[in-house]
Amino acid sequence: MSVVIKAENLGVEFYRSRRRKMQLREMLFHQRNSAPRETFWALKDVNFEVKEGEAVGLVGANGGGKSTLLKMIAGVLIPDVGKVTVNGGVAPLIELTGGFIGELSARENIYLTAGLHGLSRDQVDERFDDIVDFAGPQVREALDTPYRHFSSGMQVRLGFSVITTLDEPIVLVDEVLAVGDRNFKEKCYKRMETLLEGGRTLFLVSHNENDLKRFGTRGLYLSQGELVMDAPMEDVLDRYNAEVDAAR
Amino acid sequence: MTLLTRTGAVMARRQVLWTLVVRDLKVRYSRSVLGYLWTILDPLAMAGVYFFVFTFIFKARRIGEQPYILFLIAGLLAWQWFSGSLTDTSRALLAEAKLVRSTNLPRELWVVRVVIAKGIEFLLSLPVLAGFTIYYMVKGQTHVNWGLLFIPVGFVLQFFLLVGIGLLLAPVTALVTDTQRVVRIFLRMFFYLTPVIYGVHAAPARVRVLLELNPMTGVMELYRAGLFAREVNWESVAVGTAVTVLIIGAGALVFARLERAVLKEI
């Protein structure tokens, strides 16, 4: 099996304060930026390789760097040191509804969002029915109403449906399984299993142990930006749980 | 070097670029049936106001060309592309933060897309200019000449200029919050420092040198070349082209330097 994701000495440094945003006014009159300058490493010296068809789950407490790592692989964040090499396209289930425009109808939005991720008009034509079917009958009925009239559940369902019909060999999932009603959740699980059976590489971030066990065979344990364990999922979860219990 | 590879990366995603442009235009024109009217109403109304002020109150007959209203419309339509692009490219990365965060596209694309969408609006407004030109031709007050061929040249020059400025502004606005206010003030001042409501010939020689440094001066000269008999100020076109090249270079450099920080912030 060929290596599809390779991280070498990966590191990224953030400002501690969320408000690093500068203001010209301050820069001109105070000659300095009032925001704190303290930094921390959200990821440091992370090394791993993922082979084609692997299902990897990221485990760790909040702020451990899981989402940051996922964004790095998706190419929407650039590392400060080291590098991550990704061979093949990525279907990012991150910010699912990001590409949708409230003013336009659901139908137009499907074409636009799928287009943003590289599908041509003909390709969307082919998959259109699948996408709508998966999103559910409610969405089908409302295909020509403006997207902003959709309930938040419907919006996310449509987003999930569009992204998972992309042909990309690598699928990144960030906590999105927590959305939708129980019915839709089951559908999502089935879709994910089909994707895995089809040989896709899966990268999953979740706090739900069941999800992690169900889809992840290999676990990466991130703690304060460092990769502390890379082992079969069961073992990683055992250690994580033990450490959480010990800290209590 | 980076400029070439980044251009290549944007070009490779031109299908996506086109999708985004179509989306912009759709949003703009789906909100109201009068969408098109709004794009041309503003420059037309302003042309009317300036015509009134400068013809009847200042009685300034030499500041532009005759027919003055045609001169104004040509300038104001191009200015609208300029100011609309600056306003929107400066917040290009912020406004689409969600998309920038969730799609792995060359980030320069978000700037180029705004300039193209605004450029298409400009092209769509040109029939208005053509209408006025034909009207004055029928009345025998204007004669077009082969200089009309310079309109596409002006278009290309303005396009590159706007992309360059956008590449400078977009990342800076994402990091420094009040840049947008500065852009607004700058635009209002820059309007009078650009030969929109007057021609560069109307300025005293010493001021003219300054005006020629403004890359929009050359652009305006190219647009108006075919509509009026006056000789084109080629100096301003040459200087404007050189300044545009510099701005593109600086823009690409600044964008590449700030990209990493911007992605962390938005």
Chai-1 contact restraints between the chains, C-beta under 6 A:
chainA,res_idxA,chainB,res_idxB,connection_type,confidence,min_distance_angstrom,max_distance_angstrom,comment,restraint_id
A,K21,B,T177,contact,1.0,0.0,6.0,A-B,restraint_1
A,M22,B,V176,contact,1.0,0.0,6.0,A-B,restraint_2
A,Q23,B,T177,contact,1.0,0.0,6.0,A-B,restraint_3
A,Q23,B,D178,contact,1.0,0.0,6.0,A-B,restraint_4
A,L24,B,V176,contact,1.0,0.0,6.0,A-B,restraint_5
A,L24,B,D178,contact,1.0,0.0,6.0,A-B,restraint_6
A,A74,B,N104,contact,1.0,0.0,6.0,A-B,restraint_7
A,G75,B,N104,contact,1.0,0.0,6.0,A-B,restraint_8
A,V76,B,R101,contact,1.0,0.0,6.0,A-B,restraint_9
A,V76,B,N104,contact,1.0,0.0,6.0,A-B,restraint_10
A,L77,B,L263,contact,1.0,0.0,6.0,A-B,restraint_11
A,I78,B,R260,contact,1.0,0.0,6.0,A-B,restraint_12
A,P92,B,S102,contact,1.0,0.0,6.0,A-B,restraint_13
A,I94,B,S102,contact,1.0,0.0,6.0,A-B,restraint_14
A,E95,B,K98,contact,1.0,0.0,6.0,A-B,restraint_15
A,E95,B,R101,contact,1.0,0.0,6.0,A-B,restraint_16
A,E95,B,S102,contact,1.0,0.0,6.0,A-B,restraint_17
A,G98,B,K98,contact,1.0,0.0,6.0,A-B,restraint_18
A,G98,B,L99,contact,1.0,0.0,6.0,A-B,restraint_19
A,G98,B,S102,contact,1.0,0.0,6.0,A-B,restraint_20
A,G99,B,L99,contact,1.0,0.0,6.0,A-B,restraint_21
A,E103,B,V27,contact,1.0,0.0,6.0,A-B,restraint_22
A,L112,B,R23,contact,1.0,0.0,6.0,A-B,restraint_23
A,G115,B,T19,contact,1.0,0.0,6.0,A-B,restraint_24
A,L116,B,V16,contact,1.0,0.0,6.0,A-B,restraint_25
A,L116,B,T103,contact,1.0,0.0,6.0,A-B,restraint_26
